[in-house]
């Protein structure tokens, strides 16, 4: 094995960790945590439930639109409010972070 591989892997991990934290920070910044938690159901489904439901599907654009415009009926009777003030790049980052949860 190339002796540089462990060093490269460690460097990649250092760069990826802040990015993951940054996207979770966006969820807090835009108050998504008022209704969602990472691993527990609250008013809405947990982020991990969302990731599991949509794993392997090409649904990022659909979920981004749902965050922006709101929605109802998929997870029960409680409606998710629209979030028109949240910038599109933030929505993309948050949805990508959620969909990558295990």
Protein Blocks (a to p, Z undefined) as FASTA:
>chain_A
ZZklmmmmmmmmmmmmmmmmmmmmmmmmnommmmpcfkbccfbccfklmmmmmgoiafkl
mmmmmmmnopehjlojbdcdddfkbcfklmmmmmmmmmmpZZ
